[in-house]
Amino acid sequence: MTPRRPRDIGTAAETAAVRHLHTAGWPHAERRALRGHLDAGDITGCPGVCIEVKGGDAARTASDLTISRWMEELAREVVNARAAVGLLVVQRAGVGPANAGRWWAYMPAFQLAALVCESPGPDDDRGAFPVRMLLADATALLRAAGYGTPPVAPDADTTRPVVGNFDGRRRDDTTTVHLPAADQTA
């Protein structure tokens, strides 16, 4: 068996993440074309959210140092994408592409706090450490905070589409969440 090229591994992981996003409230999510040094994440079609995806053996065996480096990469991409929120999606060992919702999703702690408490994050590094959760939980949290399509109420009529037109406004019009490493890389 010939080894898979890194690009093929990345494509497969990104495709799996996009499939999950379609079912989790982002029907317009798609893989982003490469942008060179102004990389804005791997997935587009999620207004206000920058998503970086890592797959293959590097992701399944990622060390804390590797995750930290990927979080720094994500911080730069959030700035390039002009997004309010950054999400690092990492394939888990033993969890295949069909279950991408069970892959790990990382975000800075202050960003998580801002999503949950609707308060701005700190301007220092106290909340810059990553928080790990399942991708399915991260997408549910983001939808509850106003990103993606609105969650469907249990008694809602599901025979009609719930997706409305994007009004062009970003969720961060009132609260901007800054990733600390972004200011160092400008």
Backbone hydrogen bonds, N-H to C=O, Kabsch-Sander energy under -0.5 kcal/mol:
donor,donor_aa,acceptor,acceptor_aa,energy
9,I,5,R,-2.1
10,G,6,P,-2.6
11,T,7,R,-2.5
12,A,8,D,-2.3
13,A,9,I,-2.1
14,E,10,G,-2.7
15,T,11,T,-2.5
16,A,12,A,-2.0
17,A,13,A,-2.3
18,V,14,E,-2.6
19,R,15,T,-2.3
20,H,16,A,-1.9
21,L,17,A,-2.6
22,H,18,V,-2.3
23,T,19,R,-1.2
23,T,20,H,-0.5
24,A,20,H,-0.9
24,A,21,L,-0.6
25,G,22,H,-0.6
26,W,21,L,-2.6
29,A,26,W,-1.5
30,E,44,T,-2.2
32,R,42,D,-3.0
38,L,35,R,-1.3
39,D,36,G,-0.8
40,A,41,G,-0.5
42,D,51,I,-2.5
43,I,51,I,-1.3
44,T,30,E,-3.0
49,V,46,C,-2.6
50,C,85,V,-3.0
51,I,43,I,-0.7
51,I,49,V,-0.5
52,E,87,L,-2.4
54,K,89,V,-2.7
59,A,55,G,-0.6
60,R,56,G,-2.5
61,T,57,D,-1.8
62,A,59,A,-1.4
67,I,63,S,-2.4
68,S,64,D,-2.4
69,R,65,L,-2.2
70,W,66,T,-2.5
71,M,67,I,-2.3
72,E,68,S,-1.9
73,E,69,R,-2.1
74,L,70,W,-2.4
75,A,71,M,-2.2
76,R,72,E,-1.6
77,E,73,E,-2.1
78,V,74,L,-2.5
79,V,75,A,-1.4
80,N,76,R,-2.3
81,A,77,E,-2.7
82,R,78,V,-0.8
82,R,79,V,-0.8
83,A,78,V,-2.2
84,A,48,G,-1.7
85,V,48,G,-2.1
87,L,50,C,-2.6
88,L,106,Y,-2.5
89,V,52,E,-3.2
89,V,87,L,-0.6
90,V,104,W,-2.9
91,Q,54,K,-2.4
95,V,92,R,-1.6
96,G,94,G,-0.5
99,N,96,G,-1.7
100,A,97,P,-1.4
102,R,99,N,-2.7
103,W,100,A,-2.0
104,W,90,V,-2.0
105,A,133,M,-3.3
106,Y,88,L,-2.9
107,M,131,V,-1.4
109,A,129,F,-2.3
110,F,127,G,-2.5
112,L,108,P,-2.0
113,A,109,A,-2.6
114,A,110,F,-2.2
115,L,111,Q,-2.1
116,V,112,L,-2.3
117,C,113,A,-3.2
118,E,114,A,-1.5
127,G,124,D,-0.5
128,A,125,D,-1.7
131,V,107,M,-2.8
133,M,105,A,-2.2
135,L,103,W,-2.6
136,A,101,G,-2.7
138,A,134,L,-2.4
139,T,135,L,-2.7
140,A,136,A,-1.8
141,L,137,D,-2.3
142,L,138,A,-2.5
143,R,139,T,-2.3
144,A,140,A,-2.2
145,A,141,L,-1.3
146,G,143,R,-1.5
147,Y,142,L,-2.6
149,T,25,G,-2.7
156,A,153,A,-2.1
158,T,156,A,-0.9
160,R,157,D,-0.8
173,D,170,R,-1.5
174,T,171,R,-0.7
178,H,176,T,-0.6
182,A,179,L,-1.3
183,D,179,L,-0.5
183,D,180,P,-0.8
184,Q,181,A,-0.6
185,T,181,A,-0.5
185,T,182,A,-1.1
